């Protein structure tokens, strides 16, 4: 019971902290490169991320499918910076975030994209996401590096596995620098993962870790393919 209560406290703190950050300056806390983002600059930064992390990796991501025929999932969409860019590329996009304040920003950013949807979730599972068809690809960046609980992150991974079709890719980034680990209540600098941790998490959650980049660094990228 204590473990369950501790988890509830962590999730509530995540929601509360990110709501406060969103009210203060949502775009800065999504991308801390600057505090005074214009609409054009903010969404252009999301397009840049898609160019760097998606368009350079289309063989692994699409696996022979046309992007416009793909159903895509984003974890931790924030103010919709990357969600909007994904919506320009893929046929259907669904995104979640723990913060209702961030989701309000994301929904505004997606107003011109009827095939893109953003939902507030509980910070741990994906029960709010329509599961009427499997997803072809899942993506997350600069999200898990803020989560202080390994249990929360691993539950997200299991939930993504539940929603993906067999063989599909979940490309995401975690905190990889163990020297940066801080207070477990800190919702800014999250729990770190080693390469061994990542491999075990993949195995435990129904994935195969085929590639990785940045082990030991703040931005540790992982390519998890759902087992057939």
Secondary structure as a PSIPRED ss2 file (coil, helix, strand):
# PSIPRED VFORMAT (PSIPRED V4.0)

   1 X C   1.000  0.000  0.000
   2 X H   0.000  1.000  0.000
   3 X H   0.000  1.000  0.000
   4 X H   0.000  1.000  0.000
   5 X H   0.000  1.000  0.000
   6 X H   0.000  1.000  0.000
   7 X H   0.000  1.000  0.000
   8 X H   0.000  1.000  0.000
   9 X H   0.000  1.000  0.000
  10 X H   0.000  1.000  0.000
  11 X H   0.000  1.000  0.000
  12 X H   0.000  1.000  0.000
  13 X H   0.000  1.000  0.000
  14 X H   0.000  1.000  0.000
  15 X H   0.000  1.000  0.000
  16 X H   0.000  1.000  0.000
  17 X H   0.000  1.000  0.000
  18 X H   0.000  1.000  0.000
  19 X H   0.000  1.000  0.000
  20 X H   0.000  1.000  0.000
  21 X H   0.000  1.000  0.000
  22 X H   0.000  1.000  0.000
  23 X H   0.000  1.000  0.000
  24 X H   0.000  1.000  0.000
  25 X H   0.000  1.000  0.000
  26 X H   0.000  1.000  0.000
  27 X H   0.000  1.000  0.000
  28 X H   0.000  1.000  0.000
  29 X H   0.000  1.000  0.000
  30 X H   0.000  1.000  0.000
  31 X C   1.000  0.000  0.000
  32 X C   1.000  0.000  0.000
  33 X C   1.000  0.000  0.000
  34 X C   1.000  0.000  0.000
  35 X C   1.000  0.000  0.000
  36 X C   1.000  0.000  0.000
  37 X C   1.000  0.000  0.000
  38 X C   1.000  0.000  0.000
  39 X H   0.000  1.000  0.000
  40 X H   0.000  1.000  0.000
  41 X H   0.000  1.000  0.000
  42 X H   0.000  1.000  0.000
  43 X H   0.000  1.000  0.000
  44 X H   0.000  1.000  0.000
  45 X H   0.000  1.000  0.000
  46 X H   0.000  1.000  0.000
  47 X H   0.000  1.000  0.000
  48 X H   0.000  1.000  0.000
  49 X H   0.000  1.000  0.000
  50 X H   0.000  1.000  0.000
  51 X H   0.000  1.000  0.000
  52 X H   0.000  1.000  0.000
  53 X H   0.000  1.000  0.000
  54 X C   1.000  0.000  0.000
  55 X H   0.000  1.000  0.000
  56 X H   0.000  1.000  0.000
  57 X H   0.000  1.000  0.000
  58 X H   0.000  1.000  0.000
  59 X H   0.000  1.000  0.000
  60 X H   0.000  1.000  0.000
  61 X H   0.000  1.000  0.000
  62 X H   0.000  1.000  0.000
  63 X C   1.000  0.000  0.000
  64 X C   1.000  0.000  0.000
  65 X C   1.000  0.000  0.000
  66 X C   1.000  0.000  0.000
  67 X H   0.000  1.000  0.000
  68 X H   0.000  1.000  0.000
  69 X H   0.000  1.000  0.000
  70 X C   1.000  0.000  0.000
  71 X E   0.000  0.000  1.000
  72 X E   0.000  0.000  1.000
  73 X E   0.000  0.000  1.000
  74 X E   0.000  0.000  1.000
  75 X E   0.000  0.000  1.000
  76 X C   1.000  0.000  0.000
  77 X C   1.000  0.000  0.000
  78 X C   1.000  0.000  0.000
  79 X C   1.000  0.000  0.000
  80 X C   1.000  0.000  0.000
  81 X H   0.000  1.000  0.000
  82 X H   0.000  1.000  0.000
  83 X H   0.000  1.000  0.000
  84 X H   0.000  1.000  0.000
  85 X H   0.000  1.000  0.000
  86 X H   0.000  1.000  0.000
  87 X H   0.000  1.000  0.000
  88 X H   0.000  1.000  0.000
  89 X H   0.000  1.000  0.000
  90 X C   1.000  0.000  0.000
  91 X C   1.000  0.000  0.000
  92 X E   0.000  0.000  1.000
  93 X E   0.000  0.000  1.000
  94 X E   0.000  0.000  1.000
  95 X E   0.000  0.000  1.000
  96 X E   0.000  0.000  1.000
  97 X E   0.000  0.000  1.000
  98 X C   1.000  0.000  0.000
  99 X C   1.000  0.000  0.000
 100 X H   0.000  1.000  0.000
 101 X H   0.000  1.000  0.000
 102 X H   0.000  1.000  0.000
 103 X H   0.000  1.000  0.000
 104 X H   0.000  1.000  0.000
 105 X H   0.000  1.000  0.000
 106 X H   0.000  1.000  0.000
 107 X H   0.000  1.000  0.000
 108 X H   0.000  1.000  0.000
 109 X H   0.000  1.000  0.000
 110 X C   1.000  0.000  0.000
 111 X C   1.000  0.000  0.000
 112 X C   1.000  0.000  0.000
 113 X C   1.000  0.000  0.000
 114 X C   1.000  0.000  0.000
 115 X C   1.000  0.000  0.000
 116 X E   0.000  0.000  1.000
 117 X E   0.000  0.000  1.000
 118 X E   0.000  0.000  1.000
 119 X E   0.000  0.000  1.000
 120 X E   0.000  0.000  1.000
 121 X C   1.000  0.000  0.000
 122 X C   1.000  0.000  0.000
 123 X C   1.000  0.000  0.000
 124 X C   1.000  0.000  0.000
 125 X C   1.000  0.000  0.000
 126 X C   1.000  0.000  0.000
 127 X C   1.000  0.000  0.000
 128 X C   1.000  0.000  0.000
 129 X C   1.000  0.000  0.000
 130 X C   1.000  0.000  0.000
 131 X C   1.000  0.000  0.000
 132 X C   1.000  0.000  0.000
 133 X C   1.000  0.000  0.000
 134 X C   1.000  0.000  0.000
 135 X E   0.000  0.000  1.000
 136 X E   0.000  0.000  1.000
 137 X E   0.000  0.000  1.000
 138 X E   0.000  0.000  1.000
 139 X E   0.000  0.000  1.000
 140 X E   0.000  0.000  1.000
 141 X C   1.000  0.000  0.000
 142 X C   1.000  0.000  0.000
 143 X C   1.000  0.000  0.000
 144 X H   0.000  1.000  0.000
 145 X H   0.000  1.000  0.000
 146 X H   0.000  1.000  0.000
 147 X C   1.000  0.000  0.000
 148 X C   1.000  0.000  0.000
 149 X C   1.000  0.000  0.000
 150 X H   0.000  1.000  0.000
 151 X H   0.000  1.000  0.000
 152 X H   0.000  1.000  0.000
 153 X H   0.000  1.000  0.000
 154 X H   0.000  1.000  0.000
 155 X H   0.000  1.000  0.000
 156 X H   0.000  1.000  0.000
 157 X H   0.000  1.000  0.000
 158 X H   0.000  1.000  0.000
 159 X H   0.000  1.000  0.000
 160 X H   0.000  1.000  0.000
 161 X H   0.000  1.000  0.000
 162 X H   0.000  1.000  0.000
 163 X H   0.000  1.000  0.000
 164 X E   0.000  0.000  1.000
 165 X E   0.000  0.000  1.000
 166 X E   0.000  0.000  1.000
 167 X E   0.000  0.000  1.000
 168 X E   0.000  0.000  1.000
 169 X E   0.000  0.000  1.000
 170 X E   0.000  0.000  1.000
 171 X E   0.000  0.000  1.000
 172 X E   0.000  0.000  1.000
 173 X E   0.000  0.000  1.000
 174 X E   0.000  0.000  1.000
 175 X E   0.000  0.000  1.000
 176 X C   1.000  0.000  0.000
 177 X C   1.000  0.000  0.000
 178 X H   0.000  1.000  0.000
 179 X H   0.000  1.000  0.000
 180 X H   0.000  1.000  0.000
 181 X C   1.000  0.000  0.000
 182 X C   1.000  0.000  0.000
 183 X C   1.000  0.000  0.000
 184 X C   1.000  0.000  0.000
 185 X C   1.000  0.000  0.000
 186 X C   1.000  0.000  0.000
 187 X C   1.000  0.000  0.000
 188 X C   1.000  0.000  0.000
 189 X C   1.000  0.000  0.000
 190 X C   1.000  0.000  0.000
 191 X C   1.000  0.000  0.000
 192 X E   0.000  0.000  1.000
 193 X C   1.000  0.000  0.000
 194 X C   1.000  0.000  0.000
 195 X H   0.000  1.000  0.000
 196 X H   0.000  1.000  0.000
 197 X H   0.000  1.000  0.000
 198 X H   0.000  1.000  0.000
 199 X H   0.000  1.000  0.000
 200 X H   0.000  1.000  0.000
 201 X H   0.000  1.000  0.000
 202 X H   0.000  1.000  0.000
 203 X H   0.000  1.000  0.000
 204 X H   0.000  1.000  0.000
 205 X C   1.000  0.000  0.000
 206 X C   1.000  0.000  0.000
 207 X E   0.000  0.000  1.000
 208 X E   0.000  0.000  1.000
 209 X E   0.000  0.000  1.000
 210 X E   0.000  0.000  1.000
 211 X E   0.000  0.000  1.000
 212 X E   0.000  0.000  1.000
 213 X E   0.000  0.000  1.000
 214 X C   1.000  0.000  0.000
 215 X C   1.000  0.000  0.000
 216 X C   1.000  0.000  0.000
 217 X C   1.000  0.000  0.000
 218 X C   1.000  0.000  0.000
 219 X C   1.000  0.000  0.000
 220 X E   0.000  0.000  1.000
 221 X E   0.000  0.000  1.000
 222 X E   0.000  0.000  1.000
 223 X E   0.000  0.000  1.000
 224 X E   0.000  0.000  1.000
 225 X E   0.000  0.000  1.000
 226 X E   0.000  0.000  1.000
 227 X C   1.000  0.000  0.000
 228 X C   1.000  0.000  0.000
